C-alpha cells in the first residue's frame, strides 16, 4: 500500500514536470482577447493623460492667482487698477493664463480689505474626458484662491 502511494506521488510529480516543460501553446489568446486588452490599455492611457492635463491646468491657475495677488498687494493699489500700466486683476490673470485665459467660464474675483489681498480664480478644466457620471463635477472645475498681505506705507 505504501508502494502505491509513492508510485502515485512519483507519477503526479512527473506529469507536473512534463506539463511545465511543454512548449507554450496559444490556448486562450484570440483576437477578441487582444482587442479587449488594447481597449483597456487605451482607456487607462486616456485617463492618465486627462489627469495630467487637469493637474497641469490646476498648477497654472494656482500660479496665476498667486502672482496676481502678489502684484496687487505689492503695488499697494486696489484690485481695479493694479500692475504695470494700471491693469486690473482680471486683465492680469487673463494675460498670465494666455489662451486659456480667454475661456468663457473664467471668473476672477479680487478683494482688497486693506490688510490683505485675495484673488480667486474659477475656470473649467481642459480635461474634458473627466466630465463623466463616474467622477464628481468638482473634478472638472478649477477653483484656486491666493491671499497676500497688502503692502502699504504707514
Secondary structure, DSSP 8 states (H G I E B T S, - for coil): -HHHHHHHHHHHHHHHHHHHHS----TT--HHHHHHHHHHHHHHHHHHHHHHHHHHHHHHHHHHHHHHHHHHHHHTS-TTS-STTS--HHHHHHHHHGGGGG-TT-EEEEEE-SSEEEEEEEEE-S-GGG-STTS-GGGGEEEEEEEEE-----
